[in-house]
Amino acid sequence: MAHSSSFAGLREAIHNEEYEKCAEIAADLSKELPDDPEVAKCEAVALIHLGKYAACLAALEAKQRPVAEALVFEKAYALYQLNRLADALKVIAGADRAGGADSHALRTLEAQILHRHGRCGEAAELYTSLIEENEAANGQLDEAELVSNALASYTLSGRGAEGLVRLETRAADFLEEEDLDENHEVAYNAACACLDGGSLARAVALLDLADARLEHATSKAEVQEEAEAEAAPLAAAGSGPSPGAKGAKGGASKPPLSEEAAAILAQRAYALLRQSVPGSSGAAQAMLLCLKVIKALAAPPLAAQEQLVFEDHAVVAVAANNLAVVRRDREVFDSHKRLKAAATEATEGKMSASQVAATRLNKCLLLLNMGKVDESAAAAEALVLLDPANAKPRLVLLSIKLQSPGADRAAIAAEALALAGGGQQGTSEGAADFGPDARTDLRLFAAQVWLDCGDPSKACGALEAVRADPQARKAAASPALVATIIDLKERMGDSGGAAALLDEACEAAEAAEASSSASSSSSTGGTQSASALLLGAAGWKVSRGSFQAAAELYDRALGQSQGDAAGDESLRVSVRAQRVVALSYLCPESEAFQDAQDALPPLDRFARGDEEGEEEEEESGEALADRLETAQLPKRSSRVKRLVVVDKASARA
């Protein structure tokens, strides 16, 4: 009975969400009842709600084992918020999970921790299992939140398209366009998954939906706040508005952009970067969106300090990173200042592992572009130690070596090639840690340096190693890569080898497309690659007087474009026209030529009323046909110093 009044006060405080009062009462009771489970639970919950995670952890670690084991969720959550992710996972792994609501909550927390820890593939699978179990348990958990977080994890593990397929039925329930009351985060993370899978138009539509839902929810909240304010007791006469009251002159004002709205803007900027080329209007719009996000969420600079200060918004770091990308070699000092201020240690704790790696690498690259070679080298060496399987910091270090007076360029090229795996077919011991994209980057770097050294034979060998890598299928099928190898072979006088490679590449692209079509009717990436190769090959044949071979290649390209339901009809007409030109060199009186000419539509069918449209149509025909002839190796600066775009895919944390 001695503590009955204190327990009554404790229960009332926790029920009324008076967490300061609850924590004080619990602390007093703990002195006399250190292992009472109710007191321990209330104290831990109150401290978590107050954001006092270190104090919560200390209180739990002081408890006896039975009490501590009953509060494993609270302990794991406190560790999670302190960014001690590995320790949090150990606590969860040692928990006794017999099922029920507590088990589901603990596994949901485990998925969140895995996501933040960078183990997004594991998080995606766990979320998917929870969604399936939730249906069987009649929806004990918030399914919209589970679907949203699952999509985010799939996206950050590079499996956005897979996530959309596996969760298609579940996600569809939350993506009805007319339902503005639904969770905006599902639409946002579905957009992120679409971007990861290359469905840019669908992604933009989902971002529009997310924006509309967020605006609707914000408006409802404001109406509710106004209603509550009107229902509240009036202030004493003459007291005037409080300093933070709405509309008070000089009072606290709402931020111009919420963090959630900023995330949508940042992702719009990312979508524009994916769709735009440097210097285009789309790239300029992306830059403006990034600046809007940064300026909206930046805290006021500290007095008497000429430096930017940000709150720990991960979205600001993403926007600052992508601003540096879109600016490229312009305003590098300002870009570095903004990125350094935004991507702090505190912010990195709220970012995914891939986002942290990208922002750190870009700081390193900006230092290099600023001429701060020693600082850039130190940053790159630190990144190599942190992530030995990442080839990009090594490319930075190799680039710095190239800038040294008297650098042995041939030895540097050989070093890059050795890291990638040596010869055309073999792999070296040091290459085992690198993925196909990293190996491709290293080989392209080596090829550029060999070419700068005046050795096209070794440059060609490095590029052929990319084509020979069985895991680098996307790079191997690239029309630009094939074009460059052909160009180098011709420089070396190997015209026969160039022609043979072109024929082989076209046949391989067609075979890959046939295989892809058989397994998935929705894939168009292979069609576009095969069509580009066939059109480029046809243009190459025309330039060398092989008109019959060119006409046959145009026929094959038309066959590929017919298989692409989303194909551009004006492009197909352009290909037919180029086929007519090729046939005209053979026999303009032949029946085949006349039939091909008659198959062309009237000119006014594709006439456009503006000059910009005419330029686009011309590029879709002629530029594609000439692509093999104009493709060149990238300049060393663009390959080595290219900044990494960050996708702001988020989940609740």
ABEGO torsion letter per residue (X at the ends): XAAAAAAAAAAAAAAAGBAAAAAAAAAAAAAABAABAAAAAAAAAAAAAAGBAAAAAAAAAABBAAAAAAAAAAAAAAAAAAGBAAAAAAAAAABBBAEEAAAAAAAAAAAAAAAAAGBAAAAAAAAAAAAAAAAAAGGABBAAAAAAAAAAAAAAAGAAAAAAAAAAAAAAAAABAABAABBAAAAAAAAAAAAAAGBAAAAAAAAAAAAAAAAAAAAAAAAAAAAAAAABBBBBBGAEBBAABBGBBGBBBBBABBAAAAAAAAAAAAAAAAABBBGBAAAAAAAAAAAAAAAAABBBBBBGBBBBBBBBBAAAAAAAAAAAAAAEABGAAAAAAAAAAABBAAAAAABBAAAAAAAAAAAAAAAAAAGBAAAAAAAAAAAAAABAABAAAAAAAAAAAAABBGBBAAAAAAAAAAAAGEBAABBBAAAAABBAAAAAAAAAAAAAAAAAAGBAAAAAAAAAAAAABAABAAAAABAAAAAAAAAAAAAAGBAAAAAAAAAAAAAAAAAAAAAAAAABAABAAAAAAAAAAAAAAAAAAAAAGBAAAAAAAAAAAAAAAAABAABBAAAAAAAAAAAAAAAAAABAABAAAAAAAAABBBAAAABBABAAAAAAAAAAAAAAAAAAAABBBBBAAAAAABBBBBBBBBBBX
